[in-house]
Structures are given as structure tokens and as C-alpha cells.
């Protein structure tokens, strides 16, 4: 029997302007290590393509990068995430044609509902802090086809404009979604420091990351 071709996976992390400073020296190695364990490449998004837009919108480079790198799967992990050394390959928990998302929420308080949200009816907001997209669902990663002024009118907080775009695309294209989570007893293996674009609390985040890593083996 012919063996199925190996899937091309890339794990991306948006990291611009030395964001998080020394905290990233603790977080990025855990992300890169997990990528290696699941047979994926690890690539930083470190240049701007969408000048004038909020920095978080640079995650929309994923649509072009996925095609350039010929990814079967593109995974985005935020730079303020810690991934445990024993975190398994979570793609194995997803059904074919499903996007993997770590956190979902009711988007109504955060985003303006348009025809796509109303037609879809699922009321699903997704976060990009840990998100896996198969190539057949790459429409999730399409940038807005409108101006920043128009796009920003639909979001209550500009820092979340990336999540607004992804959530709107999920509704727009009726894409399927599954949970990007380990078993309940292993959910401590994904730790989000929740910097939230605030670089003023680097010391506290660094101490929190150190405390977490001291409890984990091999880091």
C-alpha cells in the first residue's frame, strides 16, 4: 500500500518590533519546540505588509504565506503563549475540513453584525491566539476587501481587528470549526499570558512565564 504523502505544516507567530522583549525569549522556544515535535516548520512574521492598520492585522499575511509555502496546514500561535513540552499534535483531534480554534465566544458585544453573521446564525467569535487552518479552508484568512475606516467601524476595539476579520470570514464562508484543545486533564499545557498588546507589564509577564516554566520539565 502506498503511504500517504506527509502534510506540510507551518507554525507562524506574529513578532514585530521586539514585542514582549525578554518574555519572548521564554515563549518563542516553547512554540518552536512544539512545531518541531509535530513535524512542522516554525516561521516568525516579522515584517509589515499592511501599513496603517493595527499591528495585529498583520496576521492576515497568513493567507499569502500559506500559498507561498504550499502549506497543507497553517497554524498561528501568539507570541505570549507557552506550550508545554508534552503538548500533543492537536491537529489529530480535528475532522477533515475543520478549522481548529482554541477559544470561541459570543461576538455580539465585540463586533458589528452584518449580513454574513446574521445569515450564518451560529454567533461564533474566534481568536487567533492559537488557530489551525487547513488549505481547503484558507478563505478564513482572507484580508478585508474594504478600507481600514470601514473595517474598524465593525469592531469595538482595534486591537481585535484580526479576530473580527477571521470571525466574519468564518460566518461569510460557513466554515466548519473544531476545538484545538488537548484532553481536559492536559489543558494546562497551553498557557496564554494575555499581554493584550500591552507592553507596559513586561516584568509581571516575565515573572509569570518563569513561574509556569519552573513547573514544566525540559524548559
Secondary structure, DSSP 8 states (H G I E B T S, - for coil): --------EEEEEE--TTTTGGGHHHHHHHHHHHHHHTT-EEEEE-S-SSTTS-GGGGGGGHHHHHHHTT-SEEEEE-TTEEE-TT---GGGGS-TTEEEES-EE-GGGTB---HHHHHH-S--EE-SSEEEEEGGGGGGG---SS-HHHHHTTBSSGGGHHHHHHHHHHHHHT-EEEE----GGGGGGEEE---TT-GGGHHHHHHHHHHHHHTSTT-
